[in-house]
Amino acid sequence: MYSRDFYVSGSISADFTYKDNAELYNKVEDIPGEREMLIQGSKHLLDYAKRVGRKISILDVCCGTELILDFLSSDFKNRLESFVGVDISQKYLDDAKKRIGSDPRFELVNHDAVLFRHPRKFDVIIASSAYHHIEDERKPDFLNNIFNHLKDDGIVVFMENIIPKYSNRVERDSAAIEFYAKRIVDCIDNHEIKDERISLLSRVMQYERDREYEWKSHYSLFTKHLAAADLEVISVKKVWPKEKIFSDNNVGDFVFLVKKK
Ligand SMILES: C[S@@+](CC[C@H](N)C(=O)[O-])C[C@H]1O[C@@H](n2cnc3c(N)ncnc32)[C@H](O)[C@@H]1O
């Protein structure tokens, strides 16, 4: 077993990655916080479907392997009219297809979620660990695209890892390093996680430092971007960490319920 110092150093092989590797991706998502975001997100979907009292349409942007389907009850699935999942990785979509089977209500599209256009608007848009995978300069277009695909009375469920506040590139590096170093220590010390998920979390941190594949934001920047896209936050729930491991309470894993302004 590697020492804790090894894991927090970020010095791991670039070849060992969850990017486009569905098996490793599903594994690294199986940690406290990531699971709770999907659980909380699926509750919002059920609540919305019950509230509107009709079958609903869903667009899932950056849907990946469609892990959220594991958290949706049969009660919810009975309330589903149609479900479109969009992702840029065909390998992830192939894995998503295994979760969906032959259910004709589902459509998976291999496309850039910023440029994707669909002729209809949706009741619910899921953006689970999606915004932080879009390059900074394209984030406004991504959010505008979400707005344009949302019905006027629809909701968006954002699930996001929010890093400490930063005001420049160097501080952003430090923020991402603090976020992942503490996350790794929490996994090892408080949740007995000692397998390859630790190396995969180091890989996430390294992507942030390399400015490749992962571009996380701090809380006020994310909410500012939402407001600029005419999206209003209805509720926010922080699901990780439960303990105070960051000095700023607005750091961790969050589920944002959002509507059109
Ligand atoms: C962290 S995963 C989230 C997957 C899934 N939503 C979940 O919560 O498990 C991020 C996903 O974004 C996808 N992605 C990255 N850039 C994208 C883009 N420009 N358009 C569509 N998908 C993108 C990746 O392929 C990956 O599946």
The ligand as an SDF file (V2000), in Angstrom:
LIG
                    3D

 27 29  0  0  0  0  0  0  0  0999 V2000
  -17.6910   13.5390  -14.2350 C   0  0  0  0  0  0  0  0  0  0  0  0
  -18.4690   12.8660  -15.6370 S   0  0  0  0  0  0  0  0  0  0  0  0
  -20.1870   12.9860  -15.1230 C   0  0  0  0  0  0  0  0  0  0  0  0
  -21.0100   11.8730  -15.7020 C   0  0  0  0  0  0  0  0  0  0  0  0
  -22.4170   11.7550  -15.1390 C   0  0  0  0  0  0  0  0  0  0  0  0
  -23.1920   12.9420  -15.3800 N   0  0  0  0  0  0  0  0  0  0  0  0
  -22.3670   11.4170  -13.6730 C   0  0  0  0  0  0  0  0  0  0  0  0
  -22.7730   12.2490  -12.8460 O   0  0  0  0  0  0  0  0  0  0  0  0
  -21.9340   10.3180  -13.3290 O   0  0  0  0  0  0  0  0  0  0  0  0
  -18.3150   14.1490  -16.8160 C   0  0  0  0  0  0  0  0  0  0  0  0
  -18.8180   13.7580  -18.1590 C   0  0  0  0  0  0  0  0  0  0  0  0
  -18.7520   14.8630  -19.0430 O   0  0  0  0  0  0  0  0  0  0  0  0
  -18.4490   14.3770  -20.3350 C   0  0  0  0  0  0  0  0  0  0  0  0
  -18.0410   15.5240  -21.1250 N   0  0  0  0  0  0  0  0  0  0  0  0
  -16.9120   16.2630  -21.0190 C   0  0  0  0  0  0  0  0  0  0  0  0
  -16.9340   17.2750  -21.8930 N   0  0  0  0  0  0  0  0  0  0  0  0
  -18.0990   17.1820  -22.5710 C   0  0  0  0  0  0  0  0  0  0  0  0
  -18.7070   17.9430  -23.5970 C   0  0  0  0  0  0  0  0  0  0  0  0
  -18.1240   19.0360  -24.1010 N   0  0  0  0  0  0  0  0  0  0  0  0
  -19.9010   17.5480  -24.0600 N   0  0  0  0  0  0  0  0  0  0  0  0
  -20.5140   16.4480  -23.5620 C   0  0  0  0  0  0  0  0  0  0  0  0
  -19.9870   15.6870  -22.5950 N   0  0  0  0  0  0  0  0  0  0  0  0
  -18.8040   16.0620  -22.0880 C   0  0  0  0  0  0  0  0  0  0  0  0
  -17.4320   13.3140  -20.0880 C   0  0  0  0  0  0  0  0  0  0  0  0
  -17.3000   12.4360  -21.1650 O   0  0  0  0  0  0  0  0  0  0  0  0
  -18.0240   12.6600  -18.8400 C   0  0  0  0  0  0  0  0  0  0  0  0
  -18.9040   11.6450  -19.1680 O   0  0  0  0  0  0  0  0  0  0  0  0
  1  2  1  0
  2  3  1  0
  2 10  1  0
  3  4  1  0
  4  5  1  0
  5  6  1  0
  5  7  1  0
  7  8  2  0
  7  9  1  0
 10 11  1  0
 11 12  1  0
 11 26  1  0
 12 13  1  0
 13 14  1  0
 13 24  1  0
 14 15  1  0
 14 23  1  0
 15 16  2  0
 16 17  1  0
 17 18  1  0
 17 23  2  0
 18 19  1  0
 18 20  2  0
 20 21  1  0
 21 22  2  0
 22 23  1  0
 24 25  1  0
 24 26  1  0
 26 27  1  0
M  CHG  2   2   1   9  -1
M  END
$$$$
